[in-house]
Amino acid sequence: MSRKLFAVLALALAACGGGDKAQPPAGAAPSAAGAGDLTPFQLEHGIGPVTQPVELRGEVEEELAAKGKALFEAKCSACHKL
């Protein structure tokens, strides 16, 4: 039983991609240790590599959106449910 549980856990962790933690971009705010270190954008949108609002250009491609949704549901939603 423990071998099966270990195998399931290993597959679940591998599905997230893993890898080395990304280094913050040069000039990025320090870690979220204190809210005083965060920019107004980070306070509103969170911390990460995106530093400006994202604007879509053109129409959303429904086929690609459906593929992305299926991929998210298969690999990400177990840990990242809304």
Buried (B, 14 or more C-beta within 10 A) or exposed (E): EEEEEEEEEEEEEEEEEEEEEEEEEEEBEEEEEEEEEBEEBBEEBEBEEEEEEEEEEEEEEEEEEEEEEEEEEEBEEEEEEE
